[in-house]
Amino acid sequence: MGMERGFVKVDSLCRTSLPSVSAVGDLINTPQLAHVGFAEGILVAERVGGIPVTPIDYDGVPRITYSDPEVASVGLTSTQATERGLKTVEFNYNLGGNGRSVILQTQGAAKVIAISEEDGPGRVIGVHIVGSRVSELIAEAQLIYNWDAEPSDVAQLIHPHPTQSEAIGEAHLALAGKPLHVHA
Ligand SMILES: Cc1cc2nc3c(=O)[nH]c(=O)nc-3n(C[C@H](O)[C@H](O)[C@H](O)COP(=O)(O)OP(=O)(O)OC[C@H]3O[C@@H](n4cnc5c(N)ncnc54)[C@H](O)[C@@H]3O)c2cc1C
């Protein structure tokens, strides 16, 4: 079986060099995360079962550091975007403007990175959040990234008050040129 740097080599549909043998999870050189292993296992099961499958977009997998404060990310960082030659705009929303974060006495920020287009920000390519309990916010960011939403799409959505999810909404409002509770 083909190997590379200690990992089993696979193609984008988890097929190894051996016919009828697939590999998933920590065996292959993809993010070493439980939810990635689940997704790869489902992909293989569906492919073997004859269901059409598409390669996983690993940039769209949420990554969380369960520290205090937590760090949660999906999509590209500013550095990765630059390395890929993408022109971007970004907004860093300070949780000081978020009522629930003030109640929880947590500091932090929600950073949104979008493609820079001539007529304004295009699709969101990265969301990165630091603060207490922000792991729970990354699911919305995951939808925003994976459904190619633009800041103006998200800016229209009304977020419940007082929740930390408002920080996601407000970061997109600001990027769409309509800041609400923005603290420097
Ligand atoms: C301390 C720690 C914390 C983690 N925390 C997180 C987290 O918070 N979130 C997250 O997403 N990921 C986390 N991970 C990573 C996550 O656990 C792995 O990415 C995931 O378990 C990989 O799944 P897997 O099925 O590829 O391998 P495993 O879950 O390791 O499963 C492999 C199985 O194969 C068995 N096995 C091994 N050799 C043989 C053999 N010869 N014969 C039969 N059975 C065998 C093992 O006993 C094991 O049960 C953590 C990992 C560690 C080590």
The ligand as an ORCA input file, in Angstrom:
! r2SCAN-3c Opt
* xyz 0 1
  C      -5.791     13.118     23.829
  C      -6.532     13.339     22.535
  C      -7.561     14.269     22.519
  C      -8.268     14.483     21.340
  N      -9.275     15.400     21.344
  C      -9.991     15.581     20.227
  C     -11.090     16.508     20.227
  O     -11.402     17.145     21.215
  N     -11.785     16.650     19.087
  C     -11.469     15.962     17.946
  O     -12.145     16.147     16.932
  N     -10.428     15.102     17.916
  C      -9.692     14.895     19.023
  N      -8.645     14.014     19.015
  C      -8.328     13.319     17.756
  C      -9.294     12.166     17.529
  O      -9.378     11.368     18.693
  C      -8.797     11.337     16.338
  O      -8.602     12.157     15.201
  C      -9.805     10.252     15.999
  O     -10.057      9.430     17.122
  C      -9.270      9.408     14.840
  O     -10.190      8.364     14.596
  P      -9.683      7.017     13.947
  O     -10.915      6.183     13.801
  O      -8.851      7.299     12.732
  O      -8.679      6.379     14.984
  P      -8.952      5.880     16.480
  O     -10.091      6.625     17.098
  O      -7.611      5.959     17.137
  O      -9.413      4.404     16.312
  C      -8.519      3.393     15.961
  C      -8.960      2.114     16.656
  O      -8.209      1.043     16.122
  C      -7.825      0.214     17.199
  N      -6.651     -0.536     16.753
  C      -5.383     -0.098     16.632
  N      -4.581     -1.081     16.192
  C      -5.374     -2.144     16.009
  C      -5.135     -3.486     15.561
  N      -3.923     -3.884     15.198
  N      -6.181     -4.314     15.511
  C      -7.432     -3.905     15.853
  N      -7.708     -2.675     16.284
  C      -6.692     -1.803     16.361
  C      -7.565      1.170     18.341
  O      -7.650      0.487     19.568
  C      -8.696      2.149     18.159
  O      -9.862      1.764     18.835
  C      -7.936     13.778     20.168
  C      -6.891     12.846     20.198
  C      -6.203     12.628     21.360
  C      -5.094     11.619     21.384
*
